[in-house]
Amino acid sequence: MLHQEFEPSDILKDAIKCFWYNVRAADESQPDFEVLPDGYTEIIFHFGILSFKSSDGFEPLPSPFMIGLLNKPAVFQTESQLQIIGIRCFPWSVFDLLELPSSKGGIRIIKHPIAKLQPALEKQILEGRVDEAISLVKSYFVEARSRLSMDSMLFKAGLAMLKANGTIPVSEVASAAHATVRTLERKFKQSSGHSVKDISAVMRFEQVRNQLWLCPETSIAGLAEELGYTDQSHLSKEFKRYSGTTPGAFARKARQQKQIVKNDFVAFVQD
């Protein structure tokens, strides 16, 4: 698997975390893969066949589509080599950026002029011109952003949440944004479809997940204290809510995966 990330232009840094490109090789023995929740909304262009597991089974996905803020793992399937260009957006900015009405998270099929980029991107990707494809996507969003006036209150609130990894209470987020809690919550729901608490909780889960993946031996009780959970039991309950498994089981899986990587002398590092 190949993964590359690309910094956004300065004008986009209040709306987009990064652009990324990923190649997933075909694996007939394991065509399914899981995406865990994090604190971002992704716009996904894909080149290959990609399906999403719904309550009715696997359903094919068009390109592009959106992965909103998840509250449980999402399962995808591909039976061929898959190449992806992703735009990782802040959930409080993405709908304004696309000029779409906000909605709650999950997999969302979007009807939007951005879909007109698909043929040009596919041509560039199939010809191996990844940098040119990324540049095209960047240019599209720079132009879109230049037409908008983003709410500075949301940016200040989001920045405070990001710096604290979702660990500060709503009252402190509101203070950082120079707003009342009531005004901030109203604007967050209007812009993202979610409350400040919803987004903060996923951000905090993401920190636990990342730490256990990088260092499976990390003390779960210590993480609970560090990230402001009431206790280890509270952390475990929240972790299982978002991942479908316990932090202990996740850490054991991470340990096993690291052993496989070590034995195969292959390493993959994502910044």
LUMDREN-528557 format. One record per residue (C-alpha): residue in one letter; z, y, x. Coordinates in steps of 0.02 Angstrom, whole numbers, plus 32768, in hexadecimal, padded with zeros to 4 digits. Example, Ala and Ser with C-alpha at 12.3 -4.5 7.8 and 13.67 -1.06 7.14 Angstrom:
! LUMDREN-528557
<node><tornu>A</tornu><Z>8186</Z><Y>7F1F</Y><X>8267</X></node>
<node><tornu>S</tornu><Z>8165</Z><Y>7FCB</Y><X>82AC</X></node>
***
This chain:
! LUMDREN-528557
<node><tornu>M</tornu><Z>8000</Z><Y>8000</Y><X>8000</X></node>
<node><tornu>L</tornu><Z>7FD2</Z><Y>80AE</Y><X>803D</X></node>
<node><tornu>H</tornu><Z>802E</Z><Y>8149</Y><X>8003</X></node>
<node><tornu>Q</tornu><Z>800F</Z><Y>81FF</Y><X>8034</X></node>
<node><tornu>E</tornu><Z>805F</Z><Y>829F</Y><X>7FF5</X></node>
<node><tornu>F</tornu><Z>8018</Z><Y>834F</Y><X>7FFB</X></node>
<node><tornu>E</tornu><Z>8077</Z><Y>83F3</Y><X>7FEF</X></node>
<node><tornu>P</tornu><Z>8049</Z><Y>846C</Y><X>7F62</X></node>
<node><tornu>S</tornu><Z>800C</Z><Y>851D</Y><X>7F85</X></node>
<node><tornu>D</tornu><Z>8093</Z><Y>85A4</Y><X>7F7E</X></node>
<node><tornu>I</tornu><Z>8059</Z><Y>85DD</Y><X>7ED2</X></node>
<node><tornu>L</tornu><Z>807A</Z><Y>852E</Y><X>7E8E</X></node>
<node><tornu>K</tornu><Z>8126</Z><Y>850D</Y><X>7ED8</X></node>
<node><tornu>D</tornu><Z>8181</Z><Y>8544</Y><X>7E3A</X></node>
<node><tornu>A</tornu><Z>8122</Z><Y>84C3</Y><X>7DD2</X></node>
<node><tornu>I</tornu><Z>80EB</Z><Y>8433</Y><X>7E43</X></node>
<node><tornu>K</tornu><Z>8153</Z><Y>83CE</Y><X>7EBF</X></node>
<node><tornu>C</tornu><Z>80BD</Z><Y>837D</Y><X>7F15</X></node>
<node><tornu>F</tornu><Z>8014</Z><Y>832A</Y><X>7F03</X></node>
<node><tornu>W</tornu><Z>8004</Z><Y>8275</Y><X>7F39</X></node>
<node><tornu>Y</tornu><Z>7F86</Z><Y>81EB</Y><X>7F57</X></node>
<node><tornu>N</tornu><Z>7FAD</Z><Y>8131</Y><X>7F4D</X></node>
<node><tornu>V</tornu><Z>7F49</Z><Y>8091</Y><X>7F65</X></node>
<node><tornu>R</tornu><Z>7F8B</Z><Y>7FF0</Y><X>7F19</X></node>
<node><tornu>A</tornu><Z>7F30</Z><Y>7F52</Y><X>7F51</X></node>
<node><tornu>A</tornu><Z>7F04</Z><Y>7ECC</Y><X>7ED2</X></node>
<node><tornu>D</tornu><Z>7F89</Z><Y>7E44</Y><X>7EC5</X></node>
<node><tornu>E</tornu><Z>7F57</Z><Y>7DB9</Y><X>7E4D</X></node>
<node><tornu>S</tornu><Z>8001</Z><Y>7D65</Y><X>7E60</X></node>
<node><tornu>Q</tornu><Z>805E</Z><Y>7E05</Y><X>7E2F</X></node>
<node><tornu>P</tornu><Z>7FEF</Z><Y>7E7D</Y><X>7DCD</X></node>
<node><tornu>D</tornu><Z>8084</Z><Y>7ED4</Y><X>7D7A</X></node>
<node><tornu>F</tornu><Z>80EA</Z><Y>7F5E</Y><X>7DCC</X></node>
<node><tornu>E</tornu><Z>817C</Z><Y>7FC7</Y><X>7D92</X></node>
<node><tornu>V</tornu><Z>819A</Z><Y>8082</Y><X>7D9B</X></node>
<node><tornu>L</tornu><Z>824F</Z><Y>80BC</Y><X>7D90</X></node>
<node><tornu>P</tornu><Z>8284</Z><Y>8162</Y><X>7D42</X></node>
<node><tornu>D</tornu><Z>8292</Z><Y>81FD</Y><X>7DAD</X></node>
<node><tornu>G</tornu><Z>82A5</Z><Y>82B8</Y><X>7D8F</X></node>
<node><tornu>Y</tornu><Z>81EC</Z><Y>82E2</Y><X>7D88</X></node>
<node><tornu>T</tornu><Z>8156</Z><Y>82DB</Y><X>7D14</X></node>
<node><tornu>E</tornu><Z>80B8</Z><Y>8291</Y><X>7D5E</X></node>
<node><tornu>I</tornu><Z>8002</Z><Y>82B3</Y><X>7D31</X></node>
<node><tornu>I</tornu><Z>7FA2</Z><Y>8217</Y><X>7D67</X></node>
<node><tornu>F</tornu><Z>7EEA</Z><Y>8203</Y><X>7D90</X></node>
<node><tornu>H</tornu><Z>7EBD</Z><Y>814F</Y><X>7DB5</X></node>
<node><tornu>F</tornu><Z>7E24</Z><Y>80F5</Y><X>7DF6</X></node>
<node><tornu>G</tornu><Z>7E25</Z><Y>803E</Y><X>7DC6</X></node>
<node><tornu>I</tornu><Z>7E6D</Z><Y>7FE4</Y><X>7D2F</X></node>
<node><tornu>L</tornu><Z>7F1E</Z><Y>8013</Y><X>7CFD</X></node>
<node><tornu>S</tornu><Z>7F83</Z><Y>7FDA</Y><X>7C65</X></node>
<node><tornu>F</tornu><Z>802F</Z><Y>8007</Y><X>7C24</X></node>
<node><tornu>K</tornu><Z>80A9</Z><Y>7F8C</Y><X>7BD4</X></node>
<node><tornu>S</tornu><Z>80D6</Z><Y>7FC6</Y><X>7B25</X></node>
<node><tornu>S</tornu><Z>812F</Z><Y>7F6A</Y><X>7A99</X></node>
<node><tornu>D</tornu><Z>8085</Z><Y>7F21</Y><X>7A68</X></node>
<node><tornu>G</tornu><Z>805B</Z><Y>7EE0</Y><X>7B16</X></node>
<node><tornu>F</tornu><Z>7FF2</Z><Y>7F2D</Y><X>7B9F</X></node>
<node><tornu>E</tornu><Z>7F83</Z><Y>7FBD</Y><X>7B6A</X></node>
<node><tornu>P</tornu><Z>7EFA</Z><Y>800C</Y><X>7BD7</X></node>
<node><tornu>L</tornu><Z>7F19</Z><Y>80BE</Y><X>7C10</X></node>
<node><tornu>P</tornu><Z>7E95</Z><Y>8147</Y><X>7C1B</X></node>
<node><tornu>S</tornu><Z>7E8C</Z><Y>81BB</Y><X>7CB0</X></node>
<node><tornu>P</tornu><Z>7EE3</Z><Y>8232</Y><X>7CB7</X></node>
<node><tornu>F</tornu><Z>7F86</Z><Y>820F</Y><X>7C5A</X></node>
<node><tornu>M</tornu><Z>8037</Z><Y>824F</Y><X>7C6A</X></node>
<node><tornu>I</tornu><Z>80DA</Z><Y>81F9</Y><X>7C97</X></node>
<node><tornu>G</tornu><Z>8161</Z><Y>8264</Y><X>7C4A</X></node>
<node><tornu>L</tornu><Z>821A</Z><Y>825B</Y><X>7C71</X></node>
<node><tornu>L</tornu><Z>8246</Z><Y>81A2</Y><X>7C5F</X></node>
<node><tornu>N</tornu><Z>82EA</Z><Y>815D</Y><X>7C1E</X></node>
<node><tornu>K</tornu><Z>82C2</Z><Y>80A9</Y><X>7C51</X></node>
<node><tornu>P</tornu><Z>824A</Z><Y>8050</Y><X>7CC7</X></node>
<node><tornu>A</tornu><Z>8190</Z><Y>8055</Y><X>7C9D</X></node>
<node><tornu>V</tornu><Z>8127</Z><Y>7FBB</Y><X>7CC3</X></node>
<node><tornu>F</tornu><Z>8070</Z><Y>7FC7</Y><X>7CF3</X></node>
<node><tornu>Q</tornu><Z>7FEB</Z><Y>7F47</Y><X>7D1A</X></node>
<node><tornu>T</tornu><Z>7F4D</Z><Y>7F46</Y><X>7D84</X></node>
<node><tornu>E</tornu><Z>7EDC</Z><Y>7EB5</Y><X>7DB1</X></node>
<node><tornu>S</tornu><Z>7E71</Z><Y>7F10</Y><X>7E30</X></node>
<node><tornu>Q</tornu><Z>7E8A</Z><Y>7F8B</Y><X>7EBD</X></node>
<node><tornu>L</tornu><Z>7ED2</Z><Y>8029</Y><X>7E73</X></node>
<node><tornu>Q</tornu><Z>7EC6</Z><Y>80D8</Y><X>7EBC</X></node>
<node><tornu>I</tornu><Z>7F2F</Z><Y>8164</Y><X>7E73</X></node>
<node><tornu>I</tornu><Z>7F39</Z><Y>8220</Y><X>7E83</X></node>
<node><tornu>G</tornu><Z>7FDC</Z><Y>8262</Y><X>7E3E</X></node>
<node><tornu>I</tornu><Z>801E</Z><Y>8311</Y><X>7E1B</X></node>
<node><tornu>R</tornu><Z>80DC</Z><Y>8310</Y><X>7E1F</X></node>
<node><tornu>C</tornu><Z>8117</Z><Y>839E</Y><X>7DB0</X></node>
<node><tornu>F</tornu><Z>81BF</Z><Y>83E6</Y><X>7D82</X></node>
<node><tornu>P</tornu><Z>81E0</Z><Y>83B3</Y><X>7CCC</X></node>
<node><tornu>W</tornu><Z>820F</Z><Y>8465</Y><X>7C9A</X></node>
<node><tornu>S</tornu><Z>8167</Z><Y>84A9</Y><X>7CD9</X></node>
<node><tornu>V</tornu><Z>80E2</Z><Y>8425</Y><X>7CB8</X></node>
<node><tornu>F</tornu><Z>80BE</Z><Y>844B</Y><X>7C00</X></node>
<node><tornu>D</tornu><Z>80AF</Z><Y>8506</Y><X>7C20</X></node>
<node><tornu>L</tornu><Z>803C</Z><Y>84DF</Y><X>7CB3</X></node>
<node><tornu>L</tornu><Z>7FCB</Z><Y>8475</Y><X>7C45</X></node>
<node><tornu>E</tornu><Z>7FE4</Z><Y>84E8</Y><X>7BAF</X></node>
<node><tornu>L</tornu><Z>8019</Z><Y>8454</Y><X>7B43</X></node>
<node><tornu>P</tornu><Z>80A7</Z><Y>8445</Y><X>7AC6</X></node>
<node><tornu>S</tornu><Z>813F</Z><Y>83F2</Y><X>7B16</X></node>
<node><tornu>S</tornu><Z>8176</Z><Y>8343</Y><X>7AE7</X></node>
<node><tornu>K</tornu><Z>81F7</Z><Y>82C1</Y><X>7B19</X></node>
<node><tornu>G</tornu><Z>81D4</Z><Y>824D</Y><X>7BAB</X></node>
<node><tornu>G</tornu><Z>8176</Z><Y>81AA</Y><X>7BB8</X></node>
<node><tornu>I</tornu><Z>80BF</Z><Y>8180</Y><X>7BCD</X></node>
<node><tornu>R</tornu><Z>8054</Z><Y>8205</Y><X>7B7B</X></node>
<node><tornu>I</tornu><Z>7F98</Z><Y>8205</Y><X>7B61</X></node>
<node><tornu>I</tornu><Z>7F61</Z><Y>82B9</Y><X>7B75</X></node>
<node><tornu>K</tornu><Z>7EC4</Z><Y>830C</Y><X>7B33</X></node>
<node><tornu>H</tornu><Z>7EA9</Z><Y>839B</Y><X>7BAA</X></node>
<node><tornu>P</tornu><Z>7E1B</Z><Y>83F2</Y><X>7C0A</X></node>
<node><tornu>I</tornu><Z>7E66</Z><Y>83AB</Y><X>7CAA</X></node>
<node><tornu>A</tornu><Z>7E10</Z><Y>8306</Y><X>7C7D</X></node>
<node><tornu>K</tornu><Z>7D6A</Z><Y>8357</Y><X>7CAF</X></node>
<node><tornu>L</tornu><Z>7DA1</Z><Y>8340</Y><X>7D65</X></node>
<node><tornu>Q</tornu><Z>7D9A</Z><Y>8282</Y><X>7D56</X></node>
<node><tornu>P</tornu><Z>7CDF</Z><Y>8266</Y><X>7D81</X></node>
<node><tornu>A</tornu><Z>7CE4</Z><Y>82D6</Y><X>7E1B</X></node>
<node><tornu>L</tornu><Z>7D89</Z><Y>828D</Y><X>7E57</X></node>
<node><tornu>E</tornu><Z>7D4B</Z><Y>81DB</Y><X>7E3F</X></node>
<node><tornu>K</tornu><Z>7CAF</Z><Y>81FE</Y><X>7EA6</X></node>
<node><tornu>Q</tornu><Z>7D16</Z><Y>8248</Y><X>7F33</X></node>
<node><tornu>I</tornu><Z>7D97</Z><Y>81BC</Y><X>7F30</X></node>
<node><tornu>L</tornu><Z>7D14</Z><Y>8132</Y><X>7F30</X></node>
<node><tornu>E</tornu><Z>7CC0</Z><Y>8187</Y><X>7FC5</X></node>
<node><tornu>G</tornu><Z>7D65</Z><Y>818F</Y><X>8022</X></node>
<node><tornu>R</tornu><Z>7D72</Z><Y>824D</Y><X>801B</X></node>
<node><tornu>V</tornu><Z>7E29</Z><Y>8254</Y><X>7FE8</X></node>
<node><tornu>D</tornu><Z>7E4C</Z><Y>8300</Y><X>8034</X></node>
<node><tornu>E</tornu><Z>7DBC</Z><Y>834C</Y><X>7FD1</X></node>
<node><tornu>A</tornu><Z>7DFC</Z><Y>82FB</Y><X>7F30</X></node>
<node><tornu>I</tornu><Z>7EAA</Z><Y>8342</Y><X>7F4D</X></node>
<node><tornu>S</tornu><Z>7E60</Z><Y>83EE</Y><X>7F73</X></node>
<node><tornu>L</tornu><Z>7E02</Z><Y>83EA</Y><X>7ECE</X></node>
<node><tornu>V</tornu><Z>7EA1</Z><Y>83C2</Y><X>7E6D</X></node>
<node><tornu>K</tornu><Z>7F02</Z><Y>8448</Y><X>7ECB</X></node>
<node><tornu>S</tornu><Z>7E7D</Z><Y>84CB</Y><X>7EA4</X></node>
<node><tornu>Y</tornu><Z>7E83</Z><Y>849E</Y><X>7DEC</X></node>
<node><tornu>F</tornu><Z>7F3E</Z><Y>84BA</Y><X>7DE3</X></node>
<node><tornu>V</tornu><Z>7F3D</Z><Y>8558</Y><X>7E4C</X></node>
<node><tornu>E</tornu><Z>7EC3</Z><Y>85A2</Y><X>7DCF</X></node>
<node><tornu>A</tornu><Z>7F2A</Z><Y>8564</Y><X>7D3B</X></node>
<node><tornu>R</tornu><Z>7FCC</Z><Y>85A9</Y><X>7D86</X></node>
<node><tornu>S</tornu><Z>7F7D</Z><Y>8653</Y><X>7DAB</X></node>
<node><tornu>R</tornu><Z>7F5F</Z><Y>866C</Y><X>7CF0</X></node>
<node><tornu>L</tornu><Z>8015</Z><Y>864F</Y><X>7CC0</X></node>
<node><tornu>S</tornu><Z>80B7</Z><Y>86AE</Y><X>7CCA</X></node>
<node><tornu>M</tornu><Z>813E</Z><Y>862B</Y><X>7CEA</X></node>
<node><tornu>D</tornu><Z>81EE</Z><Y>8647</Y><X>7CAA</X></node>
<node><tornu>S</tornu><Z>825A</Z><Y>8676</Y><X>7D40</X></node>
<node><tornu>M</tornu><Z>82F5</Z><Y>863B</Y><X>7CE2</X></node>
<node><tornu>L</tornu><Z>82B2</Z><Y>8589</Y><X>7CDE</X></node>
<node><tornu>F</tornu><Z>8281</Z><Y>8591</Y><X>7D95</X></node>
<node><tornu>K</tornu><Z>8330</Z><Y>85CC</Y><X>7DC9</X></node>
<node><tornu>A</tornu><Z>8383</Z><Y>8548</Y><X>7D5E</X></node>
<node><tornu>G</tornu><Z>8312</Z><Y>84BF</Y><X>7D9F</X></node>
<node><tornu>L</tornu><Z>832F</Z><Y>84F4</Y><X>7E53</X></node>
<node><tornu>A</tornu><Z>83EC</Z><Y>84EA</Y><X>7E39</X></node>
<node><tornu>M</tornu><Z>83DC</Z><Y>843C</Y><X>7DEE</X></node>
<node><tornu>L</tornu><Z>836C</Z><Y>8400</Y><X>7E7C</X></node>
<node><tornu>K</tornu><Z>83E1</Z><Y>8444</Y><X>7F04</X></node>
<node><tornu>A</tornu><Z>8475</Z><Y>83EC</Y><X>7EB3</X></node>
<node><tornu>N</tornu><Z>8411</Z><Y>834C</Y><X>7E8F</X></node>
<node><tornu>G</tornu><Z>8441</Z><Y>835B</Y><X>7DD9</X></node>
<node><tornu>T</tornu><Z>84FC</Z><Y>835A</Y><X>7DFB</X></node>
<node><tornu>I</tornu><Z>8530</Z><Y>8406</Y><X>7DBB</X></node>
<node><tornu>P</tornu><Z>8565</Z><Y>8427</Y><X>7D06</X></node>
<node><tornu>V</tornu><Z>84F6</Z><Y>8483</Y><X>7C8B</X></node>
<node><tornu>S</tornu><Z>8566</Z><Y>851D</Y><X>7C92</X></node>
<node><tornu>E</tornu><Z>8547</Z><Y>852F</Y><X>7D4E</X></node>
<node><tornu>V</tornu><Z>848B</Z><Y>8516</Y><X>7D36</X></node>
<node><tornu>A</tornu><Z>848E</Z><Y>85A2</Y><X>7CB5</X></node>
<node><tornu>S</tornu><Z>84F1</Z><Y>8611</Y><X>7D2B</X></node>
<node><tornu>A</tornu><Z>8470</Z><Y>85F4</Y><X>7DB5</X></node>
<node><tornu>A</tornu><Z>83E6</Z><Y>8625</Y><X>7D3C</X></node>
<node><tornu>H</tornu><Z>8446</Z><Y>86BF</Y><X>7CFE</X></node>
<node><tornu>A</tornu><Z>8440</Z><Y>867D</Y><X>7C4C</X></node>
<node><tornu>T</tornu><Z>84B6</Z><Y>863F</Y><X>7BC6</X></node>
<node><tornu>V</tornu><Z>84C2</Z><Y>8583</Y><X>7BAE</X></node>
<node><tornu>R</tornu><Z>847A</Z><Y>8593</Y><X>7AFF</X></node>
<node><tornu>T</tornu><Z>83E2</Z><Y>85F6</Y><X>7B3A</X></node>
<node><tornu>L</tornu><Z>83C4</Z><Y>8582</Y><X>7BCE</X></node>
<node><tornu>E</tornu><Z>83CC</Z><Y>84E4</Y><X>7B63</X></node>
<node><tornu>R</tornu><Z>8356</Z><Y>852E</Y><X>7AE3</X></node>
<node><tornu>K</tornu><Z>82D7</Z><Y>855E</Y><X>7B68</X></node>
<node><tornu>F</tornu><Z>82E3</Z><Y>84B5</Y><X>7BBF</X></node>
<node><tornu>K</tornu><Z>82C1</Z><Y>8457</Y><X>7B1F</X></node>
<node><tornu>Q</tornu><Z>8230</Z><Y>84CA</Y><X>7AF7</X></node>
<node><tornu>S</tornu><Z>81E3</Z><Y>84B6</Y><X>7BA3</X></node>
<node><tornu>S</tornu><Z>8206</Z><Y>83FF</Y><X>7BCA</X></node>
<node><tornu>G</tornu><Z>823B</Z><Y>83A8</Y><X>7B29</X></node>
<node><tornu>H</tornu><Z>82DF</Z><Y>837B</Y><X>7B7E</X></node>
<node><tornu>S</tornu><Z>838B</Z><Y>83C6</Y><X>7B95</X></node>
<node><tornu>V</tornu><Z>83D2</Z><Y>83FD</Y><X>7C3D</X></node>
<node><tornu>K</tornu><Z>844B</Z><Y>836A</Y><X>7C32</X></node>
<node><tornu>D</tornu><Z>83BB</Z><Y>82EE</Y><X>7C17</X></node>
<node><tornu>I</tornu><Z>835F</Z><Y>8328</Y><X>7CB2</X></node>
<node><tornu>S</tornu><Z>83FB</Z><Y>8336</Y><X>7D1D</X></node>
<node><tornu>A</tornu><Z>842D</Z><Y>8283</Y><X>7CF2</X></node>
<node><tornu>V</tornu><Z>8385</Z><Y>823E</Y><X>7D2B</X></node>
<node><tornu>M</tornu><Z>838D</Z><Y>82A7</Y><X>7DCB</X></node>
<node><tornu>R</tornu><Z>8438</Z><Y>825F</Y><X>7DF2</X></node>
<node><tornu>F</tornu><Z>83FE</Z><Y>81AD</Y><X>7DCF</X></node>
<node><tornu>E</tornu><Z>836C</Z><Y>81CB</Y><X>7E45</X></node>
<node><tornu>Q</tornu><Z>83E4</Z><Y>81F8</Y><X>7ED1</X></node>
<node><tornu>V</tornu><Z>8446</Z><Y>8157</Y><X>7EB9</X></node>
<node><tornu>R</tornu><Z>83A6</Z><Y>80F1</Y><X>7EB2</X></node>
<node><tornu>N</tornu><Z>8360</Z><Y>8140</Y><X>7F50</X></node>
<node><tornu>Q</tornu><Z>8401</Z><Y>812C</Y><X>7FB1</X></node>
<node><tornu>L</tornu><Z>8415</Z><Y>8074</Y><X>7F81</X></node>
<node><tornu>W</tornu><Z>835F</Z><Y>8052</Y><X>7FAC</X></node>
<node><tornu>L</tornu><Z>836C</Z><Y>80A4</Y><X>8057</X></node>
<node><tornu>C</tornu><Z>841C</Z><Y>8063</Y><X>807D</X></node>
<node><tornu>P</tornu><Z>8447</Z><Y>7FCC</Y><X>8010</X></node>
<node><tornu>E</tornu><Z>84F2</Z><Y>7FBF</Y><X>8063</X></node>
<node><tornu>T</tornu><Z>8527</Z><Y>806A</Y><X>801F</X></node>
<node><tornu>S</tornu><Z>85CC</Z><Y>8068</Y><X>7FC1</X></node>
<node><tornu>I</tornu><Z>85AB</Z><Y>807A</Y><X>7F06</X></node>
<node><tornu>A</tornu><Z>8659</Z><Y>80C0</Y><X>7EEC</X></node>
<node><tornu>G</tornu><Z>8636</Z><Y>8140</Y><X>7F74</X></node>
<node><tornu>L</tornu><Z>8592</Z><Y>8171</Y><X>7F22</X></node>
<node><tornu>A</tornu><Z>85EB</Z><Y>8186</Y><X>7E7B</X></node>
<node><tornu>E</tornu><Z>8666</Z><Y>8200</Y><X>7ECB</X></node>
<node><tornu>E</tornu><Z>85E0</Z><Y>825B</Y><X>7F2F</X></node>
<node><tornu>L</tornu><Z>856C</Z><Y>8276</Y><X>7E99</X></node>
<node><tornu>G</tornu><Z>85F1</Z><Y>82A8</Y><X>7E1C</X></node>
<node><tornu>Y</tornu><Z>85FA</Z><Y>820E</Y><X>7DAD</X></node>
<node><tornu>T</tornu><Z>86A1</Z><Y>81F0</Y><X>7D57</X></node>
<node><tornu>D</tornu><Z>86B5</Z><Y>814C</Y><X>7DB6</X></node>
<node><tornu>Q</tornu><Z>8652</Z><Y>80B5</Y><X>7DF3</X></node>
<node><tornu>S</tornu><Z>864A</Z><Y>806E</Y><X>7D43</X></node>
<node><tornu>H</tornu><Z>85F8</Z><Y>810F</Y><X>7D04</X></node>
<node><tornu>L</tornu><Z>8576</Z><Y>8108</Y><X>7D8F</X></node>
<node><tornu>S</tornu><Z>8550</Z><Y>8050</Y><X>7D6B</X></node>
<node><tornu>K</tornu><Z>853A</Z><Y>8071</Y><X>7CB2</X></node>
<node><tornu>E</tornu><Z>84C2</Z><Y>8102</Y><X>7CD1</X></node>
<node><tornu>F</tornu><Z>8463</Z><Y>80A1</Y><X>7D56</X></node>
<node><tornu>K</tornu><Z>8447</Z><Y>800D</Y><X>7CE3</X></node>
<node><tornu>R</tornu><Z>8411</Z><Y>8082</Y><X>7C58</X></node>
<node><tornu>Y</tornu><Z>8383</Z><Y>80C8</Y><X>7CC1</X></node>
<node><tornu>S</tornu><Z>8355</Z><Y>8031</Y><X>7D2C</X></node>
<node><tornu>G</tornu><Z>837D</Z><Y>7F9B</Y><X>7CBF</X></node>
<node><tornu>T</tornu><Z>83E7</Z><Y>7F50</Y><X>7D4A</X></node>
<node><tornu>T</tornu><Z>848E</Z><Y>7F6E</Y><X>7D9F</X></node>
<node><tornu>P</tornu><Z>849C</Z><Y>7FD3</Y><X>7E41</X></node>
<node><tornu>G</tornu><Z>84DD</Z><Y>7F36</Y><X>7E98</X></node>
<node><tornu>A</tornu><Z>8446</Z><Y>7ECF</Y><X>7E63</X></node>
<node><tornu>F</tornu><Z>83D1</Z><Y>7F5D</Y><X>7E95</X></node>
<node><tornu>A</tornu><Z>8422</Z><Y>7F68</Y><X>7F41</X></node>
<node><tornu>R</tornu><Z>840F</Z><Y>7EAB</Y><X>7F5A</X></node>
<node><tornu>K</tornu><Z>8356</Z><Y>7EB8</Y><X>7F2C</X></node>
<node><tornu>A</tornu><Z>8340</Z><Y>7F49</Y><X>7FA6</X></node>
<node><tornu>R</tornu><Z>8394</Z><Y>7EE2</Y><X>802F</X></node>
<node><tornu>Q</tornu><Z>831E</Z><Y>7E50</Y><X>800F</X></node>
<node><tornu>Q</tornu><Z>8286</Z><Y>7EC1</Y><X>8010</X></node>
<node><tornu>K</tornu><Z>82BB</Z><Y>7F0C</Y><X>80B6</X></node>
<node><tornu>Q</tornu><Z>82CD</Z><Y>7E5D</Y><X>8100</X></node>
<node><tornu>I</tornu><Z>821C</Z><Y>7E32</Y><X>80C8</X></node>
<node><tornu>V</tornu><Z>81DB</Z><Y>7ED1</Y><X>8118</X></node>
<node><tornu>K</tornu><Z>823A</Z><Y>7EAB</Y><X>81B7</X></node>
<node><tornu>N</tornu><Z>81F8</Z><Y>7DF9</Y><X>81BE</X></node>
<node><tornu>D</tornu><Z>8145</Z><Y>7E30</Y><X>81A1</X></node>
<node><tornu>F</tornu><Z>814F</Z><Y>7EBD</Y><X>8221</X></node>
<node><tornu>V</tornu><Z>8109</Z><Y>7F35</Y><X>81A0</X></node>
<node><tornu>A</tornu><Z>815C</Z><Y>7FD6</Y><X>8168</X></node>
<node><tornu>F</tornu><Z>8135</Z><Y>8053</Y><X>80E1</X></node>
<node><tornu>V</tornu><Z>8190</Z><Y>80F8</Y><X>80DD</X></node>
<node><tornu>Q</tornu><Z>817E</Z><Y>8177</Y><X>8050</X></node>
<node><tornu>D</tornu><Z>81BD</Z><Y>8227</Y><X>806F</X></node>
***
